[in-house]
Amino acid sequence: MPPRSFTYDAQGIACVAGARIPDLASAFGTPLYLIDEGELRTRITEYAAAAGAENLAYASKALLIGRVAKLIEEAGMLLDVVGQGELEFALRVGFPAERILLHGVYKSAAALRLAAKEGVGRIVVDSLEEIPAIAKASRDSGRAQDILIRLQLGIDPHTHPSLATSVPLSQFGISLDDGQALEAVRLALAADGVVLRGYHSHIGSAITELAPFRLAAEALGAFAVAVQTETGFWPDELDLGGGLGIQEGAPTPLAVVEEARDGLAPYAADLGRPLPRLIFEPGRYLVGPSGITVYRVVGRKRVGDGRTYLFVDGGMSDNPRPSLYGSYPLMLATHEAGGETEEVDIAGLHCETGDVLARGVLLPPLHAGDYLVALDTGAYNHSMSSHYNRVATPPVVFVRDGVARPATRRDSLADWLRFEVGI
């Protein structure tokens, strides 16, 4: 879906946040990542109204740049980072360490030392081996570290297989079925240097149904009751992760939050215990629909089976998701269609058959120099971008009330040459 500010003006020119998209493309070049700042702020406000800003941890892997981190901080949210690189970046741009959750299927000793030194709020444990490693780093720093244990709940979220993160095949989380999860709790409760605050679950991404969220909440509740019976431990916090889809018809944040509360409440009530604090980790939901990518058409070609390709000046280096998941963005022209349209496939400039951004798109006839807009590209495109074929990473530009503010710049050959040795 487009940002709510996306429209065509009286001359039929596409606009976002009060600015004409072709004018932005001319000013900053293409490909170009645009973020509708008003849309992003609105989405943050909507999720915060459902769960409380203090209970939201922005999944920064979706888009971690300084301006986004600042908006998240100002909103009073937490920040979810993965590994040492994201942790260091968040600290460097001034995000408060005590509001950071450190994730990762593997966390280096250096990352754990940094987390302990800086006073990171939570570390999410992803394996039994991490517990003594976190405890040692914490003891060496002279402070106890709050942790959450990530559980593999075995729930199918009915999404792309590569986006399902709590099924038995997944490398994420600690399994409930073979007793490892209970063992992790016992290790954490006995470890000197860590404080177990509760459990974490993330079942997947791009989820469009409510039922998987309810099942996850019930599984967490059942596990919490079983652990309380065995050890006496009752969690202060339950982190239900993120994964809410952005497709039309997907559940609202409020529906997900209410489903989680309703699913957990009976387990707490049966024991006469308070419902733990519930934390959610939206990422794509916030920045995905807030972002669009602008391309310039560079050519067209009819191929052997009769289809027509439009070629653009970007592709899988700035949007790898079509190649990875078959997740084709909705593509629109930057001028309104008249009566005539044609069906085209849209390909990138890379030397890969899989570098196709969209198939079977109906557009007005376009030619070299015209612009195209890819919707819902605020999440994971900049984060997952590459320099394949030595193509530059596009800049990120925020737009609000007709004013454009660059947040990152386009990189260049000079940047890349700085990493070369001996030439």
N, C-alpha and C positions, 0 to 999 in steps of 0.2 A: 504494500500500500504506500502511496506517496505521503510525504509530510502534509499536515493539514493546511499548510500555507501554499502548497503547490497549486498553481492555476495558470491559465492562459489569459493574457491581457486582451485589451480591445483590438489589438493588432494581430492576435493569434500567436503571440510569442510566449513561451513557457517561462514562468517566474517562480522563484522560491524565496520565502521570507522577505518579499517585497522587492527583490532584485531580479532583473532579467538574466536568465541563465546564459544566453549567448554573450552578453556583455561580460559576465564573470569569466566565461571561457576565453574570451578575447584578452581579458586583463591578466589572467593567471596561467593560460595555456591549458592544453589537454594532454592526457587524461587529467581529470581534476576531481578530487574528493570534496564535496560540499556538505557541511553539517548545518542543518536548520537549528540554530541554538534555541529558538523558542519552542520547537517541537521537543527537543531534548529536555528542556526545563519542565515542560508540561508533563512529559512521561515520568520524570523523576517525582514530580508532585503527586501524580495519580497513584504511583506505587507506594509512595510514602503515606498517602491518605489511607491506603488499605492495610499496611503493615506497621507503620511508624518508621520514620527515617532512620532512627537509631537501630532498627532491626533489619536494615537493608545493607548488604555488602555487594557493592558493584563488582561484577566479574570483569576485571580490567583486561583480561586477555581479549575481550571483544574489541576494545580500542583503548590503548593506554598511551595518551599523550598528555602533556602538562595541563592544557586547558580543560580537558575532561576531568582530570584528577582534581583540579581546583573547583570545578562545579560540584563534584561529589563531596568534597570537603565542606564547601559552603552549605550544602544541603543537610549536613549532619549525618551523612551515611558512613558506613564502614567501607573498606576496600579489600577485595579479594585478589591476591597476587599469586602467581605461580613461579616458583623457583627464584634463584638469586638475582637474575637480571631484572625481572619485574619488581622485586623487592628493592633493589638498589635504585632503580628509576623512581619509584614512588617516594623513597626517602629523599632523593636528590631534589625532587620538585616540591618538597616540603610537606608531604602528607604525614599527619601524625602517626607515629609508629604504633601507639596503643590502639588505634582504630584499624589496624591491618590484620588480615587473616592470611597466613602463609600456607599455600597449597602445594601440591606436586606429588606425583607418584614416586619421585625420587628427589630428595633434597640433599645437597652436598653438605659436607661438614662445614665448609665456609659459609654457606647460606644459614645454617643453624647457629653458627657463632655470631654472624651479623644480626640475626633475629634476636638472639639473647642479649647482645650488646646494646641494641637499639630499643629493646623493650616492646617487641611486637606483641599485639594483643592476644592473638590465638595462633597456634600452629595446628593444622589439621593432619592427624596421623593417618598414613596410608598403608602402613605395614607394621608388623610386630617389631621388626628390626629397628624402626625409627624411634621407638620409645626410649631405649637406653641411650641412643645417640642424642636425642633432645635433652634427656635428663643430664647427661654429661656437660653439654654446652651450657645448660642453665646453671648447673653447679659452678662451672668455671667462671661464669659471669656474676655469680653471687645473688642471683634472683631466681625465684620459681617461675616456671613457664606454664601458663594456662594452655590446655590442649583440648581438642575435640577428636574423637575417633571416627574416621570415615568408614561407613558400613556398606558392604555390597548386599543389597536387599534381594536381588534376583528378580527384579520387576522389569517387564518389557514395556517401554513407554510408547510403542507403536510409532517409531520414527525410523530414520535411515539407520542401518546397522552400525555405521561408523559413528553415530551420535548417541547410541545406547551405552550408558556408562555404569549400569548397575546390574547387568546380566552376568551369568557365570563365566562367559567368555572374556569379559572385560578385565583389563589389568588394574582397574581402579577399585579401591576400597578393600575392606577385610571381610571375608565371607562369614555369614551367619551359620551356614549349614554344617560346616565341619568343626565348629567349636572355636575357631580362631578368634572370633569377635569377643567371646567371653574371656578367652585367654588374654586378649589385649586389654580388656578392662581390668583384669586382675593385675597384670603387669603395671599398668598405669597407676592403679591405686597403691601399689607397693613401692613404686619408684620414688627415690629421693630427688627432688628437683623439678617435678611436674605436678600440675594440679588438673585433674580431669574435671572438665566443666560439663561435658555432655557428648552428644553424637552428631555426626554429619552424614548427610545422604545427598547424592545428586544422581538422578536416574537417567538423565539424558538431555538432549537439546531439541529445539524445534517441535515441542510437544503440543498437540492441538486438542487433546482430550483432558477432561477433568479426572477421569477415573484413575490414571496412573498416579496422580498426586495424592489422591485419597488412599490408594493402596500403600504408597510409601509412608504416609503418616501412620497408618495402622500398623505397618511392619515395625516402624520405629517405636510406637507405643508398646507393642507386644514384647519387643526386645528389652525395652526399658523396665517393664514389669518383671520379666524373667531375671534380669540382672539384679533388680532390687531384691527379689526373693533369695537369690544366691549370695549376694554380697552386702545388701543394705544400701547400695548406692542408688540415688535418684538424681537424674540430670537437672542441672540448672538451665541448660540451653539445648535446643535441638535446631540444627541447621538443615533446612530442607532443600538447599541448593537452588538452582534456577531452572532454566530450560523452557520457559513459557514461550510458545511459538508466536510469530508475528503475522501469520496468515489470517486472512479475513475469516471470521467465525471462531477463532481461537478463544479460549477462556480469558476473562479479564483478570487482572491482578487480585481484585477483591474476591472473585470466585475461588481462586487458588488458595488465598489466605484462609478464607472461611472453610474450605474443604479440609485443609490441613488441621485447623482448630477442631472442627467437628470430628475428624478421624482420630485425633489424639485424646480428646476430652474424656471419653469413657475409661480409658486406661488410667488416667490420673485420678478420676473419680473413684474407681474401684479400690484404689489404695489410700484414698483420702489425702492425696498429694496435690500440690499446686501444679497447674499446667506450666511446663517449662517455657522460658522465653523462646519464641520462634523467630528464627533468622532466615531470610531469603536472599538469594544471590542473583538478581537480575543483571543481565549484560546485554545480550542481543535485543531484548525487549526495549531497552532504553535507547541504545544508539543505532540499532539496525534501521528502523523506519525514519530516523532523524537524518540519515545520510543518503546522498545520491552520488553517482559518478557520471561525469560528463565526458563523452568521447567525441572525437571528430571523425567523420567518415573519410576514409582515404582512398577508397576504390570499390568497385563492384565487379562481379564475375559470374557468368553462367557456367555451371559445371555439367559433367556428362549425363547425370540423371535428370537434368532439367531444372534443378533448383538454382536460385540466385543467392549468392553470398554478397553481403555488405562487409567490407573490411574496415576496422576501426584502428585507431592509433594506440590501443592498449590491448588488454587481454588477460591471459592467465597469470601474468606477473602482478597485476593489480587486483584481479578477482579470480582466485584459484578455485572458488567453490563450485562453479559448473563442472570443472574437470574432476574435482574430488568427489562430489556428491550428486552430480546431475542437478544442482540447484540453480536453475536458470532465472535470472532476474527479469522482472517486467521491464521492457524497453519502450521508450516513447521518443518521438521526434520533438525537437524544441520549437516547432511551429505546428499549428493545428492542421489536421488533414482536411483537405477539401473533399470532393467526391471520390477521387481516385486513390486506391490503395494497392499495394502488392504484398505478397507473402515472401519473406526473405529469411535466411539464416544469417546470423551475425557472428563473424569470426574475428579473432585477434590477429596480431602481427607475428606471433611466435611460430617457431618451426616445430609444431606439434599438431597432429590431426585432432587431438582432443581440445585444442584451443578454440572452442566455440562457446560464445557467451549466451546465445539464445537460438532457438529453432522455431520456425513456423510463425514468425512475428508479422502481423499486418501493420504496415507503415505506409505513409505517403511516399511516393518515389523520391529517393534520396540519392545524392551524388557527392563526389569528393568536395569537402569543405563544409558540408552540412553537419549539424550536431545531433547526437543521440544522448539520452539520459537513461541510466540504469537505476531503478528504484531499489530501496531496502538494502543499500550497500554500506551502511555506516558501521556494521559489525563485521569483524574478521578480515575485511579486505585490506585495510592498511596494516593490520597486525600480521597477516599472513603473506604480505607482498614479498616479491623476490626481485632479483636483478637478472632473471633468466634472459638470455640473448643480450645482456647488458642494457636492459631497458630501465629507465629511471623510475623511482617510486614517486607517484604524484604527490603534490602538496595537499594538505588538509586546510580548508578555508571555512571559517564559521561565518554564517550570515544571519543577521538579525535586524529587523526594521529597515531593510534595504541597504544596510552597511555590511561590507565584507571585511573580515579580519583574518589574515593568515595565521594559522596555528603551527604549521610546519612548512618547510620549503621543499621544492623539488631537489633531489640530489643530482649529482653530476659526475662526469668522468674524473674531475679533479678530486672529488670525495673518494672515489674508488681507488685511485692511484695512491692515495695515502696508505693503503693497506698492503701495497706491493713491496717486496723486499728484493734488493739486489738488481734493480733495473735503473 
